[in-house]
Amino acid sequence: MRTSIATVSLSGSLTEKLTAASRAGFDGVEIFENDLLASPLTPEEIRARCADLGLTIDLYQPMRDIEAVPEDEFARNLRRARHKFQLMNRLGADTVLVCSSVCPHAVDDDALAAAQLSRLADLAEDFGIRVAYEALAWGRHVSTYDHAWRLVETAGHPALGTCLDSFHILSRGSDPKGIEDIPGEKIFFLQLADAPPLAMDVLQWSRHYRCFPGQGGFDVTGLLGHVLRTGYAGPLSLEVFNDVFRQAEAGPTAVDAHRSLLMLQEAAGTVAPPAPVVPTGVAFAELVTPDAEPVAAVLGALGFARTARHRGKPVDLWEQGEARILVNTGAAARRDGTTLAAVGLESPDPAGAARRAEALLAPVLPRRRGPGDAPLEAVAAPDGTELFFCATGRPELPDWRADFADVPGARRPDRAARVDHLALTQPWHHFDEAALFHRGVLGLDAQDSVDLADPYGLLRSRAVRNADGSVRIALGVGAAPTDDTVHAQHIALAVDDVVTAARRFRAAGGRLLPIPANYYEDLAARHDFAAGELESYRELGILYDRDAGGAFRHCYTSTVGRVFFELVQRDPGYRGYGAQNAPVRLAAQHTQS
């Protein structure tokens, strides 16, 4: 199906919005009146610009407070409409959105409303324009889609149809099944938006918290299914009012928007991109650093050994059990310290995973490959982290480790360790995009978003994982776009006994994050421990959490650059990440910084 986006959904000037929509792959746009009024281009120039970009102008919007008003006011409304229709002819737009009235002068008279909408449609028809009438969720007398349709049906005018908006329908809890009673040819336009479940005024909810399909809590897929069963053949258009999107760069937002529509259509069964190839493990995490020594000291204390070096690049491989860390000191190293720059994901079908990613608009990363280098497919996540689809130790697939030569005399540690999870801090404006990306592109399941109390604001976190928990990624975001507090990324290592692992780390010269004594006083009040257990936790800075599935014991190393490590002892049934302990950990890290 054709795809469209309202210019109000993107930031920047009208020309920037049009360019972003075109580059992201949209077929058309809804031009929001404020964007046109603020543009230095004439309507003819905007029309030409859209044509040059391969965009159609699918809708002009909004026209407000038209119907169910006294005759003298309606006459003024028709005069205003005539000017707008002339403007639309210059733009080349043939459909106008008319919102249900919120005017205090509007009366609760369906017959009058239908008659005036019919007269408006008469005028529109003279200009070759269709009127799409939409029920605002906060409309004065018309606030539901079925009521709006009754007025359209009563008016019985060929140039008058309805516009369905998923937010206005689902935010009120209306049953969308009734959409199937509307003839598809009378649905002139479909606007799609998701939203998180919030208990607040619906107008404020709509104006500030809409998001792209798949990023909120509405069943947009179900609603689309009802619409498609009517025979609707128009575009799928996004109309999203969101404070974050209005401040973010238009290009990436438009790509995220188009990806959400591709995923929505896949869920509805109207398109079939390559199937997701769910990763089965973490092959490696790559740290980029200008100085390998501090990182090497921490890895050595954790029990890792430097086992191999890349044959053509300044990259060392450190291993412990199934956990592998690459330390890259190449030209891309940031001067502000060590960062977690790339993740290797074990994939049953690396090429298939890359095809899926490319189909869902993930940027495929070019890779300079030397003779004999293993073919590695890589894409960029929204935060810029490089994601490699790779295989380790599978004869039927190229092994990425073939690019590395063993370090002479290196001994591989005999301790068992693996990556329990990775925590990646997202830019403020990419948090929802990141969750959708990891769910749609990688096929991971998203868990509920949680709020974490930081001493300097409230942080958000949302984890994604595969079915067996062999891949877990916690996505976090700071409190505000101007938050200049650097929230580090971290690698959590699963160990059999966190007390033993913490003692070994400390004995090898590693520094554990100290936790305030007050935390352990509270812990003693909430849980029963074996003799000496709590004292060991207090000594080593080990935190404790429990849910219905079991216990979670974890502690943290000091931070190197923007990266730290976590030692984790997870009971098999525990599904969380110690979120209850996050405020204590964050406060302790601020104290140490």
C-alpha positions in Angstrom: 0.0 0.0 0.0 1.0 3.6 -0.5 2.5 5.3 2.6 2.3 8.9 3.7 3.3 11.1 6.6 1.9 14.4 8.0 4.5 17.1 7.9 3.6 17.9 11.6 5.3 14.6 12.5 8.7 15.8 11.6 10.9 18.7 12.7 12.4 21.5 10.6 11.2 23.6 7.7 8.7 22.4 5.2 11.4 21.7 2.6 13.5 19.7 5.2 10.4 17.7 6.1 9.6 16.9 2.4 13.2 15.9 1.7 13.3 13.6 4.8 10.0 12.0 3.9 11.2 11.3 0.3 14.5 9.9 1.4 12.9 7.6 3.9 10.8 6.1 1.1 7.3 7.6 1.7 5.0 8.0 -1.3 3.2 11.1 -0.2 2.6 13.7 2.6 -0.1 15.4 4.4 0.7 19.1 4.4 -0.1 20.7 7.7 -1.4 24.3 7.3 1.1 25.8 9.7 4.0 24.3 7.7 2.6 25.9 4.6 2.0 29.3 6.2 5.6 29.4 7.5 7.1 28.4 4.2 8.7 31.1 1.9 7.7 28.9 -1.1 4.5 29.5 -3.0 2.0 26.7 -3.3 3.1 26.2 -6.9 6.7 25.9 -5.8 5.8 23.4 -3.0 3.8 21.4 -5.5 6.9 21.3 -7.8 9.2 20.4 -5.0 7.0 17.5 -4.0 6.9 16.3 -7.6 10.7 16.5 -7.9 10.9 14.4 -4.7 8.5 11.8 -6.0 5.9 12.8 -3.4 2.1 13.2 -3.8 0.2 15.7 -1.6 -2.4 13.3 -0.2 -4.1 15.6 2.2 -4.3 19.2 3.3 -5.2 19.8 6.9 -6.8 20.8 9.1 -10.1 22.8 8.5 -11.7 23.3 11.9 -15.0 24.4 13.5 -17.1 24.2 10.3 -20.4 22.4 11.1 -23.4 22.7 13.4 -23.1 26.5 13.8 -25.5 29.4 13.2 -26.1 30.4 9.6 -24.1 33.6 9.7 -21.1 31.8 11.1 -21.4 29.0 8.5 -21.5 31.6 5.7 -18.1 32.9 7.0 -16.9 29.3 7.2 -17.8 28.7 3.5 -15.9 31.9 2.6 -12.9 30.6 4.4 -13.3 27.2 2.8 -13.4 28.7 -0.7 -10.0 30.4 -0.1 -8.6 27.1 1.1 -9.9 25.1 -1.8 -8.4 27.6 -4.2 -5.1 27.2 -2.4 -5.4 23.4 -2.6 -5.9 23.6 -6.4 -2.6 25.5 -6.5 -0.9 22.9 -4.3 -2.4 20.0 -6.3 -4.1 18.5 -3.2 -7.5 16.9 -3.7 -8.5 15.9 -0.2 -9.0 18.2 2.8 -9.3 17.1 6.5 -12.3 18.6 8.4 -12.2 18.0 12.1 -15.4 17.8 14.2 -16.1 21.1 15.8 -14.9 22.2 19.2 -16.4 25.6 18.7 -18.4 26.9 21.7 -21.1 28.1 19.2 -21.7 24.6 17.8 -25.0 23.1 18.7 -25.9 19.4 19.3 -27.9 19.0 16.1 -27.0 16.1 13.8 -29.4 17.2 11.1 -27.9 20.7 10.9 -24.3 19.3 11.0 -25.0 16.9 8.2 -26.7 19.6 6.1 -23.8 22.0 6.5 -21.3 19.3 5.8 -23.2 18.5 2.6 -23.1 22.2 1.6 -19.4 22.3 2.3 -19.0 19.2 0.0 -21.0 21.0 -2.7 -18.5 23.8 -2.7 -15.5 21.4 -2.5 -16.8 19.4 -5.5 -16.7 22.6 -7.6 -13.0 22.6 -7.1 -12.5 18.9 -7.6 -11.9 18.4 -3.9 -13.1 15.7 -1.4 -13.9 16.4 2.2 -12.7 13.8 4.8 -14.6 14.4 8.0 -12.9 13.2 11.2 -14.2 12.9 14.8 -11.8 14.4 17.3 -11.7 12.5 20.5 -12.4 15.8 22.3 -15.0 17.1 19.8 -17.7 19.2 21.3 -20.6 17.1 20.0 -19.0 14.6 17.7 -16.2 12.6 19.3 -16.5 9.0 18.0 -15.8 7.6 14.5 -19.3 6.0 14.3 -21.0 9.3 15.0 -18.9 11.0 12.3 -19.8 8.3 9.9 -23.6 8.7 10.7 -23.3 12.4 9.7 -21.5 11.5 6.5 -24.0 8.9 5.7 -26.9 11.2 6.4 -25.4 13.9 4.2 -25.1 11.4 1.4 -22.8 13.5 -0.7 -20.3 11.9 -3.1 -17.6 14.4 -2.2 -18.0 13.8 1.5 -16.4 10.8 3.3 -14.8 10.1 6.6 -11.2 10.1 7.9 -10.3 7.5 10.5 -7.6 8.3 13.0 -6.4 5.4 15.2 -5.5 7.7 18.1 -9.0 9.3 18.2 -10.6 5.9 18.0 -8.4 3.9 20.4 -7.8 6.6 23.0 -11.5 6.7 23.8 -11.7 2.9 24.0 -14.1 2.7 21.1 -14.6 -0.7 19.5 -13.0 -0.6 16.0 -14.9 -3.5 14.7 -17.7 -1.2 13.7 -15.4 0.3 11.1 -16.2 -2.8 8.9 -19.7 -1.4 8.5 -18.4 1.6 6.6 -18.0 1.2 2.8 -14.4 1.3 1.9 -14.9 3.9 -0.8 -16.4 6.3 1.9 -13.2 6.1 4.0 -11.4 8.9 2.3 -8.3 8.8 4.5 -6.7 6.8 7.2 -4.3 8.3 9.8 -2.3 6.1 12.1 -0.6 6.7 15.4 0.2 4.8 18.5 0.5 6.1 22.1 1.6 4.8 25.5 -1.1 4.1 28.0 -1.5 7.3 30.0 -4.2 8.5 32.4 -4.5 12.2 31.3 -6.5 14.7 29.4 -7.0 13.2 25.9 -6.1 16.5 24.1 -2.8 16.8 25.9 -2.2 13.1 25.4 -2.8 13.5 21.6 -0.7 16.7 21.2 2.4 15.5 23.1 2.6 11.7 23.4 1.6 10.1 20.1 4.2 7.8 18.7 4.7 5.6 15.6 2.8 2.2 15.4 4.5 -0.4 17.5 6.0 2.1 19.9 3.0 2.4 22.2 0.2 0.3 23.7 -2.6 0.6 21.2 -3.7 -2.3 18.9 -3.0 -0.4 15.7 -2.6 -3.7 13.8 -6.1 -4.8 14.8 -7.6 -1.5 13.8 -5.8 -1.6 10.4 -7.2 -5.1 9.8 -10.8 -3.8 10.3 -10.1 -0.9 7.9 -8.6 -3.2 5.2 -11.7 -5.5 5.4 -13.8 -2.6 4.2 -11.9 -2.5 0.9 -10.1 0.7 1.8 -7.4 1.4 -0.9 -6.0 4.7 0.2 -2.6 5.4 1.8 -1.5 4.5 5.2 -0.6 7.8 6.7 1.2 8.7 9.9 0.0 11.7 11.9 2.1 11.9 15.1 2.3 14.8 17.5 5.3 14.2 19.7 7.6 16.6 21.6 10.6 14.4 21.1 10.1 14.0 17.3 9.7 17.8 17.0 13.2 18.3 18.4 14.9 15.4 16.7 16.6 15.5 13.3 14.0 15.0 10.6 15.9 12.4 8.5 16.3 9.6 11.2 12.7 10.3 12.4 11.3 9.8 9.0 13.2 6.5 8.6 11.9 5.3 11.9 8.4 6.3 10.8 8.6 4.4 7.6 10.0 1.4 9.3 7.0 1.4 11.7 4.7 1.3 8.7 6.6 -1.6 7.1 6.3 -3.5 10.4 2.7 -2.7 10.7 1.9 -3.9 7.2 3.9 -7.1 7.9 1.8 -7.7 11.1 -1.4 -7.1 9.1 -0.2 -9.5 6.4 -0.1 -7.0 3.5 3.7 -7.1 2.9 6.2 -9.9 3.4 9.7 -8.7 4.1 12.4 -11.3 4.8 11.5 -13.1 8.0 13.3 -12.1 11.2 16.4 -14.1 12.1 16.5 -14.1 15.8 20.0 -14.0 17.3 20.9 -17.0 19.5 23.7 -15.4 21.6 26.3 -12.7 21.9 29.5 -13.6 20.0 31.4 -10.6 21.2 31.3 -7.0 22.5 33.8 -4.5 21.0 35.3 -1.7 23.1 36.9 1.1 21.3 39.5 3.0 23.3 42.4 5.4 22.9 44.4 3.6 25.6 44.2 -0.2 26.0 46.0 -0.4 29.4 43.1 0.6 31.7 40.7 -1.8 29.9 43.3 -4.6 29.9 43.7 -4.2 33.6 40.0 -4.6 34.3 39.6 -7.5 31.9 42.6 -9.2 33.4 41.2 -8.8 36.9 37.9 -10.2 35.7 39.7 -13.3 34.6 39.9 -12.7 30.9 43.0 -13.5 28.9 44.2 -11.9 25.7 44.2 -14.8 23.3 44.4 -13.4 19.8 45.1 -10.3 17.7 43.4 -9.3 14.4 45.6 -10.0 11.4 45.2 -6.6 9.9 43.8 -4.2 12.5 44.8 -3.0 16.0 42.2 -5.2 17.7 42.8 -7.7 20.5 40.5 -10.6 21.4 40.0 -11.3 25.2 38.2 -14.4 26.2 36.8 -16.1 29.3 34.6 -19.1 28.8 31.9 -18.1 26.2 32.4 -14.3 26.9 34.5 -12.5 24.3 35.6 -8.9 24.4 37.4 -7.1 21.5 39.6 -4.2 22.4 40.1 -1.8 19.4 42.7 0.9 19.6 42.2 2.0 15.9 41.8 5.5 14.5 38.1 5.5 15.4 38.9 5.5 19.1 37.3 8.5 20.9 39.4 10.8 22.9 36.8 11.0 25.7 37.5 7.4 26.7 36.4 3.8 26.2 33.1 3.1 24.6 31.0 0.1 23.7 31.0 0.5 19.9 29.9 -2.8 18.5 28.2 -6.1 19.3 28.5 -9.4 17.5 25.3 -11.4 17.5 25.3 -15.1 16.9 23.0 -15.7 14.0 21.6 -18.9 12.5 21.7 -17.1 9.1 23.9 -14.0 9.0 23.0 -13.2 5.4 19.3 -13.6 6.1 19.6 -11.3 9.2 21.2 -8.7 7.0 18.5 -8.9 4.3 15.9 -8.4 7.0 17.7 -5.4 8.4 18.1 -3.8 5.0 14.4 -4.4 4.2 13.5 -2.6 7.4 15.7 0.4 6.5 18.6 -0.3 8.9 21.8 1.3 7.5 24.1 -1.4 6.1 27.6 -0.6 7.1 30.4 -0.8 4.5 33.3 -2.8 5.8 36.9 -2.6 4.6 37.9 -6.3 4.3 41.4 -7.5 3.8 42.3 -10.6 1.8 41.1 -13.7 3.6 38.9 -11.7 6.1 35.7 -13.5 7.1 32.6 -12.0 5.5 30.7 -10.1 8.2 27.4 -8.4 7.7 26.9 -5.3 9.8 24.2 -2.7 10.3 23.9 0.4 12.5 21.5 0.6 15.4 19.7 3.9 16.0 22.3 4.9 18.6 25.2 4.2 16.2 26.2 0.9 17.8 27.5 -1.5 15.0 25.7 -4.8 15.0 27.5 -7.7 13.4 25.7 -10.9 12.3 28.2 -13.7 12.7 28.9 -17.3 13.5 31.2 -18.8 16.0 32.5 -22.4 15.7 30.0 -23.6 13.1 31.6 -25.5 10.2 28.9 -24.6 7.7 29.5 -20.8 8.1 32.5 -18.5 8.1 33.9 -18.0 11.6 34.7 -14.4 12.5 37.6 -15.7 14.7 39.5 -16.7 11.5 40.4 -13.0 11.2 42.5 -13.4 14.4 45.9 -15.0 15.0 46.5 -16.7 18.3 48.8 -14.9 20.8 51.8 -17.2 21.3 51.7 -18.9 24.7 48.3 -17.5 25.6 46.4 -19.6 28.1 42.6 -19.7 27.8 41.0 -19.2 31.2 39.1 -22.3 32.5 36.5 -20.3 34.4 33.0 -20.4 33.0 31.6 -17.0 31.9 29.2 -15.6 29.4 27.5 -12.4 28.6 24.2 -12.1 30.6 23.1 -8.9 29.1 24.3 -5.6 27.5 23.1 -2.2 28.6 23.2 0.5 25.9 22.5 4.1 26.6 20.4 5.7 23.9 20.2 9.3 22.8 17.2 11.0 24.3 15.3 11.2 21.0 16.1 7.6 19.9 14.6 5.6 22.8 11.3 4.6 21.2 13.0 4.1 17.9 15.6 1.8 19.5 13.0 -0.5 21.0 11.1 -0.7 17.7 14.4 -1.4 15.9 15.5 -4.2 18.1 12.1 -5.8 18.0 11.5 -5.4 14.3 14.9 -5.8 12.8 16.4 -8.4 15.2 13.1 -10.2 16.2 13.7 -9.7 19.9 10.8 -9.5 22.4 10.4 -6.1 24.2 9.6 -6.1 27.9 7.8 -3.3 29.7 9.4 0.0 30.0 10.5 1.0 33.6 11.5 4.3 35.2 14.7 4.5 37.2 15.4 7.2 39.7 18.8 8.9 39.1 20.0 11.6 41.5 19.7 14.1 38.7 16.5 13.0 37.0 14.3 10.1 36.0 15.7 7.6 33.5 13.8 5.2 31.3 14.8 1.6 30.5 13.4 -1.1 28.3 14.9 -4.5 27.8 14.6 -6.7 24.7 15.5 -10.4 24.7 15.2 -13.6 22.7 13.0 -16.5 24.0 15.7 -18.3 26.0 17.4 -15.2 27.4 20.7 -15.9 25.6 20.4 -12.4 24.2 19.4 -9.6 26.5 19.8 -5.9 25.8 18.7 -3.2 28.2 18.1 0.1 26.4 18.3 3.2 28.6 17.8 6.9 28.1 18.6 10.0 30.1 16.1 12.4 31.7 16.1 15.1 29.0 17.6 16.1 25.7 19.9 18.6 27.5 21.0 16.0 30.0 24.8 16.3 29.9 25.3 13.6 32.5 27.1 10.8 30.8 25.4 7.5 31.6 27.8 4.7 30.9 27.2 1.6 29.0 28.0 -1.8 30.5 28.6 -5.5 29.9 27.0 -7.9 32.4 28.9 -11.2 32.8 27.0 -14.3 34.1 29.0 -16.2 36.8 28.1 -19.2 38.9 29.0 -17.6 42.2 29.1 -13.8 42.4 30.8 -13.7 45.8 33.7 -15.9 44.6 33.9 -13.9 41.4 33.9 -10.6 43.2 36.6 -11.7 45.6 38.8 -12.9 42.8 38.4 -9.6 40.9 39.3 -7.6 44.0 42.3 -9.8 44.8 43.5 -9.3 41.3 43.6 -5.5 41.8 40.1 -4.7 40.5 38.0 -2.0 42.0 34.4 -2.8 42.9 31.7 -0.1 43.2 31.2 0.6 46.9 27.5 0.6 48.0 26.3 2.6 51.0 25.7 0.8 54.3 22.1 2.1 54.4 21.2 -0.1 51.5 22.1 -3.2 53.5 20.1 -2.1 56.5 17.1 -1.9 54.2 18.0 -5.3 52.6 18.0 -6.9 56.0 14.6 -5.6 56.7 13.1 -7.0 53.5 14.8 -10.4 53.1 16.0 -13.3 55.2 19.6 -14.4 54.5 21.8 -17.3 55.7 24.4 -16.6 58.4 27.2 -14.4 57.0 25.5 -14.0 53.6 24.5 -10.3 54.0 27.9 -9.5 55.5 29.6 -10.8 52.4 27.3 -8.7 50.2 28.1 -5.6 52.3 31.8 -6.2 52.1 31.9 -6.6 48.3 29.1 -4.2 47.3 26.9 -7.0 46.0 23.2 -6.0 45.4 20.3 -8.3 45.8 16.9 -8.6 44.2 14.2 -11.2 44.0 11.0 -11.9 42.0 8.6 -14.8 41.7 11.1 -16.7 39.7 14.2 -16.5 41.9 17.0 -14.3 43.1 19.5 -11.9 41.4 22.8 -11.1 42.9 25.1 -8.5 41.2 27.9 -6.1 41.7 29.7 -3.6 39.5 33.3 -2.6 38.6 34.5 0.9 38.5 34.0 2.7 35.2 36.6 2.9 32.5 35.8 5.8 30.1 32.1 5.2 29.5 32.1 1.5 30.2 31.8 -0.7 33.3 31.2 -4.4 34.0 28.6 -6.1 36.1 29.0 -9.5 37.6 25.7 -11.3 37.7 24.5 -14.5 39.5 21.0 -15.0 38.1 18.6 -17.8 39.3 17.1 -19.5 36.2 13.6 -18.2 36.8 14.5 -14.5 37.5 13.6 -12.4 34.4 14.6 -8.9 35.5 17.8 -6.8 35.7 17.8 -5.6 39.2 15.9 -2.4 38.4 15.0 -1.9 42.1 18.7 -1.5 42.8 19.4 0.9 40.0 18.9 4.1 42.0 21.5 3.0 44.5 23.9 2.0 41.8 23.4 5.3 39.9 23.9 7.3 43.1 27.1 5.4 43.9 28.5 5.9 40.4 27.8 9.7 40.7 29.7 9.7 43.9 32.7 8.0 42.3 32.8 10.1 39.2 
